Amino acid sequence: MTIVKINAITVPAGSGDELARRFAARAGAVDDQDGFEGFELLRPTDERPTWLVITRWRDEESFQAWVKSPAFAHGHRSAAERAGEGAPPPVGVHSEVWSYVPAGGSDPARP
């Protein structure tokens, strides 16, 4: 069964574009992981400071295998760090990971 992981990241005012840029710089880094089904970065449309990183996985085991993999560590390093430079300061000031399974909904794309 699909599992949804949501990383809720609190971002200070004026830092959201940098968060989006950093995610864009590593787009596709998780796409080849076994059990990975999709990714979205959601920007708030109001004044709240929380951005959401939503990933879908085949199951909890697939997600945990990715978290424990070298690909996870590599993907969470900045481009500067991968080039041997120092790490930039973090954009987020707080984050927490939420875990859900689909419990209903609709798919208008299906006939």
Secondary structure, DSSP 8 states (H G I E B T S, - for coil): --EEEEEEEE--TT-HHHHHHHHHHTTTTTTTSTTEEEEEEE--SSS--EEEEEEEESSHHHHHHHHTSHHHHHHTS-HHHHTT------S-SEEEEEEE-------TT--
